[in-house]
Amino acid sequence: MIGLGLIGGSVLRAAKAAGRTVWGATASKEDADKARAEGFDITSVDEALGRDPEALVVLAVPLPALPDLLRKIPAGTRLTDVTSVKGPVHDAVHRYAKEVRFVGGHPMAGTSQSGWDAGSATLFQNAAWVVTPEEADDHLNDVMELALDLGAHVVPTTPEEHDEAVARISHLPHVMAAILAATGADGGPLAMALAAGSFGDGTRVAGSRPELVRAMCEGNRDALLMAVDDALGRLGAARGSLASTGGLAKTIEAGHEGRNTLVNQPQRTKITIDLTKPGALAALRNLGSRGGRVVGLNGSTATAETS
Ligand SMILES: O=C(O)C(=O)C[C@]1(C(=O)O)C=C[C@@H](O)C=C1
C-alpha cells in the first residue's frame, strides 16, 4: 500500500482485517508514525515496492504525485490504484511505467476528512469499486478479489465511461457544494445561524481538504466541463422560468425524478460470467456500463448482478 491517507489507510486496515498480509509506505512522516503505533508494518516506498515481486501494489496518492512514483515501480509489478479519475492515470501508467501489469481502480467511498486518522476498516462495505481493466486475466481477478474482500462490489468499465460518470455524480457535486457553501456564507451571520438540513447535506463535501478536491476535479477537466455545462443549462432554465413565470415546476420535478432513480434502483438479476472466455472483457465492461456489478468470484467464474 503506497499512500496512507483516508483511502490508503482504509485499504490497509480493511485488508488486514480480511486476513491479508499487508505493509505500507507514505511520504507523510506523521501518518507513518501513527500507522506504526497501531501495529502496521510501514517501510520506505523503495522497500515496500521491492519486498515481494508477486505482491499486489495499491497506489493511493493524489494524481499530481503519480508520475514520480510510477517511474520507481519495478517492471512486472502487479499494480492497481484508487484514484478518482481514470483516463489520466491510465495515460500516466502507459507513459511512466510501461512494463507493469495495471488494472485501474476507484472505490466510491470517502468522507470529508483526510489523513490516516480518518481511515476505517469498514469504509468500503457495500461501496461500488470501479475497475478499468485492459484485459481479463489473473491480475484483474486479484484486483476484483481485493475489492470483494474489503466488502465492496465491483463495477467494471472503461476509463472514459468512468470519468464521464464520476464527473456527474462526484466531481460536479463537489463544485456545486463549494458554490452552495460560499453563496450561503455570503448571506451573513443570520443565514449561518439558520442553516439546517438542506444546507448541511448539500455542503458536506465542501469541508474536504481543498487541495485534494482541486486535484480530483481538475484531473477530470474535460468531463467536468461537460457536466458543468449541463448543470449551467439547468440553472439558466430554472432562473428563466422563475423570472418569467414565477414557476419552477420543470426543475423541481426533474430533480425529484433524478433522486427517485437513485433511491429506487431496479431489481437485479444474478448471472455468471466465465472469465476465461474470449469475450470476458467485453462482457464485464458491458455489465458495468449498464449499471451492473460483480458480487462474487469463484476461481475464474464471476457472479454478477445485472440491472
Ligand atoms: O462521501 C464523500 O465525502 C465523498 O466525497 C466521497 C466521494 C464522492 O462521493 O464524491 C469522493 C471521492 C471519491 O473518489 C469517491 C467518493
The ligand as a Gaussian input file, in Angstrom:
#p B3LYP/6-31G(d) Opt

LIG

0 1
 O      -18.570000      10.979000       0.717000
 C      -17.697000      11.791000       0.495000
 O      -17.319000      12.597000       1.325000
 C      -17.039000      11.805000      -0.807000
 O      -16.707000      12.847000      -1.273000
 C      -16.790000      10.522000      -1.480000
 C      -16.628000      10.581000      -2.964000
 C      -17.916000      11.142000      -3.594000
 O      -18.968000      10.572000      -3.330000
 O      -17.852000      12.109000      -4.322000
 C      -15.487000      11.427000      -3.301000
 C      -14.413000      10.992000      -3.964000
 C      -14.167000       9.576000      -4.191000
 O      -13.292000       9.374000      -5.176000
 C      -15.375000       8.790000      -4.152000
 C      -16.440000       9.209000      -3.454000

